């Protein structure tokens, strides 16, 4: 019986019907995630939570596995967390995609639609090639048609795939109504059968803060309040109220509930010691930037692991994802052209980011004045050169790499065929 046939099995339930999910066997386990408490299918009991901005944010971690009827049950006794003595050679590397899409205004509508459909097709092929995930970026007001409604895009991709994990890198929380966002997140998580990863951040681009008429100094408190309400809305089975600085909600319960309980894994984009420490203490997963050297990445992973375990959370190398620009060059000339294209992309991003309303500590701005730093640690070169750079990252504890491939499907195929097999499980 195929997965599709199993999905179509129907069982009676309260004179209605529900899909039986028990037969689905996911290729990869559901992620270790911060938990407000494992919501048992029978008693819905909760474990203690961390209080934050007048609402609850999940503090413990647990491995959640699918159970009958699409519910989630408590994890098995055996832990999947990395042992304290784990070395770089003890784990297999996984690879995902990182980036966005564009549909510029002022061009033929059919052409723009074909472009977006091609992005979806790339994700279908990425799943077939063995990529683990795709994280899509949220941006606004670029003038180049950069994708903004990323949850809509991911929902469409979810309908065309079965195993690929789907993430945001990142949803910029200060710009979102937390309850409406929770409803969209839960719906996507349900439709994808628990394949969604909730990457969140504070934003940094000048044109975006200006476009939303928002002061950059509000980014931090808005982020905190939206994150608190978002997590509570996703995990609460009972109505709750919230009265904060920016948002007020009275006696609400968000529907539907997400597939992953209490909510999808939270990923936090961070680079400074303070932000990494905060990420770890909350039990969130960590997104690291495209530009830092392997040594810097190793230091950040070390700090994250130390603070994570000190807060009572289990460490696993797959809780950290590192973004990297990638181009598998055919020859030296192809390599130089790829470096030039990437430099142009970065300059365009910097032009959008700079300004009185920008947040200068963001990843792209932090490296803007360092000659060559933005390309020095990218994965651009021959297959052998890229493998060598990946080996250096692995030696620093990196198990999970998200690749920005300059929008080339052929480049993705070359990486899957010539680089990935060297880092696959033995």
C-alpha positions in Angstrom: 0.0 0.0 0.0 1.4 3.4 -1.0 1.6 6.4 1.4 -1.1 8.1 -0.7 -3.4 5.0 -0.2 -2.7 5.0 3.5 -3.5 8.7 3.8 -6.8 8.0 2.2 -7.8 5.4 4.8 -10.7 6.7 6.7 -11.9 5.6 10.2 -15.2 6.5 11.9 -14.8 9.1 14.7 -17.8 10.6 16.5 -20.1 10.0 13.5 -17.6 11.9 11.4 -14.4 10.9 9.8 -10.7 11.7 10.2 -7.6 10.8 8.2 -5.5 8.0 9.8 -1.9 9.1 9.9 -0.5 6.2 11.9 0.8 4.4 8.8 2.9 7.3 7.7 6.6 6.6 8.3 8.6 9.8 8.2 12.0 9.5 6.6 13.5 11.8 9.3 12.5 12.1 13.0 10.6 15.1 14.2 13.1 17.6 15.5 14.2 18.1 19.1 12.2 21.2 20.0 11.6 23.5 22.9 8.5 22.4 24.7 6.0 24.2 26.8 5.2 20.7 28.0 4.5 17.5 26.1 0.8 17.5 25.6 -0.2 13.9 26.2 -2.9 12.7 23.9 -5.0 11.6 26.8 -4.6 14.2 29.6 -3.0 17.2 27.8 -0.8 17.8 30.8 1.9 20.5 30.7 5.4 20.8 32.0 6.7 24.0 33.6 7.2 27.1 31.3 9.5 30.1 31.2 7.6 33.4 31.8 8.3 36.1 29.2 6.6 39.4 28.6 3.4 38.5 30.4 3.0 35.2 28.4 4.6 31.8 28.3 7.5 30.7 26.1 8.5 27.0 26.1 11.4 26.1 28.3 12.0 22.3 28.1 12.9 20.2 25.1 11.5 16.9 24.1 11.5 14.6 21.1 8.0 14.4 19.8 7.0 11.5 17.5 3.8 10.9 15.5 1.0 8.8 17.0 -2.4 7.5 16.0 -4.7 10.0 14.4 -2.1 12.7 13.8 -1.6 13.3 17.5 1.7 13.4 19.2 2.8 11.3 22.1 5.7 11.4 24.6 9.2 10.4 23.4 10.8 7.0 23.9 13.1 6.6 26.8 16.2 6.4 24.6 17.7 9.9 23.9 18.7 11.0 20.4 20.8 13.8 21.8 24.5 14.0 21.0 26.7 12.5 23.8 29.0 14.9 25.7 32.0 13.3 24.1 30.8 13.5 20.6 33.4 14.6 18.0 33.1 16.0 14.5 33.5 12.5 13.0 30.5 11.0 14.9 27.7 12.6 12.9 26.5 12.7 9.3 26.1 16.1 7.7 22.7 17.2 6.3 22.0 19.8 3.7 19.1 22.2 3.0 18.3 25.1 0.8 18.3 28.7 1.8 17.0 31.7 -0.1 13.8 33.1 -1.6 12.0 33.8 -4.9 11.0 36.9 -6.9 8.1 38.0 -9.0 8.8 41.6 -10.1 6.0 44.0 -10.8 5.7 45.5 -14.3 6.4 42.3 -16.2 4.1 39.7 -17.8 2.0 38.1 -15.2 2.3 34.7 -16.8 6.1 35.0 -16.8 6.1 35.8 -13.1 3.8 32.9 -12.3 6.1 30.5 -14.3 9.0 31.8 -12.3 7.3 31.0 -9.0 6.2 27.6 -10.2 9.8 26.9 -11.2 10.8 27.6 -7.6 8.3 25.0 -6.4 9.6 22.5 -9.0 13.1 23.1 -7.7 11.9 22.1 -4.2 10.3 18.9 -5.6 13.6 18.0 -7.2 15.6 18.9 -4.1 13.6 16.4 -2.1 14.3 13.7 -4.8 18.0 14.6 -4.6 18.2 14.0 -0.9 18.1 17.6 0.5 16.7 17.6 4.0 15.0 21.0 4.1 14.4 24.4 2.6 14.4 27.7 4.5 12.8 30.7 2.8 13.5 34.4 3.6 10.9 37.1 4.2 11.5 40.6 2.7 9.3 43.5 1.7 9.4 46.6 -0.5 12.6 45.6 -2.4 11.5 46.8 -5.9 12.8 43.6 -7.3 9.8 41.4 -6.4 11.5 39.5 -3.6 9.1 37.0 -2.0 7.2 38.3 1.0 4.2 36.0 1.6 6.5 33.1 2.5 4.0 31.0 4.5 1.8 30.9 1.4 4.7 29.8 -0.7 5.7 27.1 1.7 2.1 25.8 1.9 2.2 25.3 -1.9 5.5 23.6 -1.7 4.2 21.4 1.1 1.4 20.2 -1.2 4.0 19.1 -3.8 6.5 17.3 -1.4 6.3 14.6 1.2 9.5 14.6 3.2 11.2 18.0 2.8 11.2 20.0 5.9 10.0 23.6 5.3 11.3 26.5 7.3 11.4 30.3 7.5 14.7 32.2 7.7 13.2 34.2 9.0 9.7 35.5 9.8 10.3 39.0 11.0 8.1 39.1 14.0 7.8 42.8 14.7 5.8 43.2 11.5 3.2 40.5 12.2 0.0 40.2 14.2 0.9 37.2 16.5 -2.5 35.6 16.5 -3.1 35.8 12.7 0.5 34.5 12.3 -0.2 31.6 14.7 -3.2 30.6 12.7 -1.2 30.5 9.5 1.7 28.6 11.1 -0.6 26.0 12.6 -2.4 25.5 9.3 0.9 25.0 7.3 2.2 22.7 10.0 -1.0 20.6 9.9 -1.2 20.4 6.1 2.5 19.4 5.9 2.0 16.7 8.6 4.5 18.4 10.9 7.3 19.4 8.5 7.4 23.1 9.4 10.3 24.8 11.2 9.6 28.3 12.7 12.6 30.5 12.1 12.1 34.0 13.6 14.1 37.2 13.8 13.9 40.9 14.5 14.6 42.5 11.1 17.3 44.9 10.1 16.7 46.5 6.7 16.2 50.3 6.5 13.6 50.2 3.7 11.5 47.7 5.6 11.4 49.6 8.9 10.7 52.8 7.0 8.0 51.1 4.9 6.2 49.8 7.9 6.6 53.3 9.6 8.2 51.5 12.5 11.0 52.8 14.7 14.0 50.4 14.8 14.3 50.8 18.6 10.9 49.1 18.8 12.2 46.0 17.0 13.3 44.3 20.2 10.2 44.8 22.4 7.9 44.0 19.5 9.8 40.8 18.8 9.6 39.7 22.4 5.9 40.4 22.7 5.0 38.8 19.4 7.1 35.7 20.1 5.5 35.3 23.5 1.9 35.6 22.2 2.7 33.4 19.1 4.0 30.5 21.2 1.2 30.8 23.7 -1.4 30.9 20.9 0.0 27.8 19.2 0.3 25.8 22.4 -2.8 26.8 24.4 -5.9 24.5 24.3 -7.8 26.9 26.6 -8.8 30.5 25.9 -6.4 33.2 27.1 -6.1 36.9 27.1 -3.1 39.2 26.5 -2.6 42.8 27.3 0.8 44.1 26.2 2.5 47.2 25.0 1.7 46.6 21.3 -1.1 44.0 21.2 -4.2 43.1 23.1 -6.4 40.0 22.8 -9.4 38.9 24.8 -10.5 35.4 25.5 -9.1 33.7 22.4 -8.1 30.2 21.4 -6.2 29.7 18.1 -7.5 27.1 15.6 -6.3 24.8 14.3 -3.7 23.5 16.7 -0.4 22.7 15.0 0.6 19.2 14.1 3.8 19.4 16.2 3.0 19.9 19.8 3.2 22.2 21.6 4.3 24.1 18.5 6.8 23.7 15.6 10.5 24.0 16.5 11.6 27.6 17.0 14.8 28.6 15.2 16.4 31.9 16.2 18.8 33.8 13.9 21.7 34.9 16.2 25.4 35.8 16.0 26.3 37.8 19.1 27.2 36.1 22.4 24.2 37.7 24.1 21.7 36.6 21.4 23.2 33.0 21.3 23.0 32.7 25.1 19.4 33.9 25.1 18.5 31.4 22.3 20.1 28.5 24.2 18.5 29.4 27.5 15.1 29.4 25.9 15.7 26.0 24.3 15.5 27.3 20.7 17.4 26.0 17.8 20.1 28.2 16.3 20.5 29.7 12.8 24.0 31.0 12.1 25.0 33.4 9.3 26.6 33.0 5.9 29.8 35.0 6.6 31.6 33.9 9.7 34.7 31.8 9.5 34.7 28.1 10.6 36.6 29.1 13.7 34.0 31.8 14.6 31.2 29.2 13.9 33.0 26.7 16.2 33.1 29.3 19.0 29.4 30.1 18.6 28.4 26.4 18.6 30.5 25.9 21.7 28.8 28.8 23.5 25.4 27.6 22.4 26.0 24.0 23.6 27.4 25.2 26.9 24.4 27.5 27.6 21.9 25.0 26.3 23.1 22.2 28.6 23.4 24.6 31.5 19.7 25.4 31.1 18.8 21.7 31.2 18.3 21.2 27.4 19.7 18.4 25.4 22.2 19.3 22.7 22.2 17.7 19.2 24.4 18.9 16.3 21.2 19.2 14.2 19.9 21.9 16.4 22.4 24.3 14.7 22.1 25.3 11.0 24.8 27.3 9.2 24.0 29.2 6.0 26.5 29.3 3.2 26.6 30.6 -0.3 27.4 27.8 -2.7 28.5 27.3 -6.3 30.0 24.1 -7.7 32.2 25.6 -10.4 32.9 23.9 -13.7 36.3 25.7 -14.0 38.3 28.7 -12.8 36.4 31.1 -15.0 33.1 29.8 -13.8 34.3 30.1 -10.2 35.3 33.8 -10.7 32.0 34.6 -12.3 30.1 33.1 -9.4 32.1 35.1 -6.9 31.3 38.3 -8.9 27.6 37.5 -9.0 27.6 36.9 -5.3 29.4 40.2 -4.6 26.7 42.0 -6.7 23.9 40.3 -4.7 25.5 41.4 -1.4 26.0 44.9 -2.6 22.3 45.1 -3.5 21.3 43.7 -0.1 23.5 46.3 1.6 22.0 49.1 -0.4 18.6 48.0 0.9 19.8 47.6 4.4 21.8 50.7 5.1 20.1 53.8 6.5 19.0 55.6 9.6 16.3 52.9 10.2 18.6 49.9 9.9 19.9 47.7 12.7 23.7 47.8 12.2 24.4 44.6 14.2 22.7 42.3 11.7 24.7 39.7 9.8 24.9 41.4 6.4 25.8 44.8 7.9 28.3 43.4 10.4 30.5 42.2 7.5 29.8 45.1 5.1 33.0 47.0 5.7 35.4 44.0 5.8 37.0 43.6 2.3 36.5 40.0 1.1 34.8 38.8 4.3 31.5 38.3 2.6 32.9 35.9 0.1 35.9 34.4 1.9 34.0 31.6 3.6 31.5 30.9 0.9 31.4 27.4 -0.7 32.4 28.6 -4.2 34.8 26.5 -6.1 35.4 23.0 -7.4 33.7 20.0 -5.8 37.0 19.2 -4.1 37.4 22.7 -2.8 33.8 22.8 -1.5 34.3 19.4 0.2 37.4 20.7 1.9 35.5 23.7 3.3 32.7 21.5 4.5 35.2 19.3 6.2 36.6 22.4 8.0 33.1 23.3 9.1 32.4 19.7 10.3 35.6 19.8 12.4 34.1 22.8 14.2 30.9 20.8 15.0 28.7 21.8 12.0 26.3 19.0 11.0 23.6 21.0 9.1 24.3 23.4 6.3 21.8 25.6 4.4 22.9 26.4 0.9 22.2 29.6 -1.1 22.9 28.5 -4.7 22.4 31.6 -6.8 19.1 30.3 -8.0 20.6 27.7 -10.3 19.0 24.3 -10.6 22.0 22.8 -12.3 24.2 24.0 -9.5 22.0 22.2 -7.0 22.2 19.0 -9.0 26.0 19.3 -9.2 26.3 19.7 -5.5 24.0 16.7 -4.8 25.8 14.5 -7.3 29.5 15.5 -6.6 29.6 16.8 -3.0 26.8 15.3 -0.9 27.8 11.6 -1.3 31.1 12.3 0.5 29.2 13.4 3.6 26.5 10.8 3.6 26.0 8.1 6.2 28.4 5.2 5.8 
